[in-house]
Amino acid sequence: MNRSLLTVLLSVIGGVAAVTAAVTAFLIFKEKQRRDEEELEHYLDSSIQ
């Protein structure tokens, strides 16, 4: 009984860690994409002038 509770607890903690890592990776990717678009826009604006 105690062993199965530990297994469930570790599984839940592992699942939460996996979801947290996935969300963090997604947010980092979106932030980088936004920054790249801003840099491209700045470059294009500068090249027109």
C-alpha angles and dihedrals in degrees: 000000000000091000093053091050090053090049092051092047092050091047092052092047090049091049093050090048091051093050091047091051091049093050092047092050091049092050092048090049093050092047091051091048090051092049092048091052091050091050091049091049091050091048092050092047091050094047093053094057 
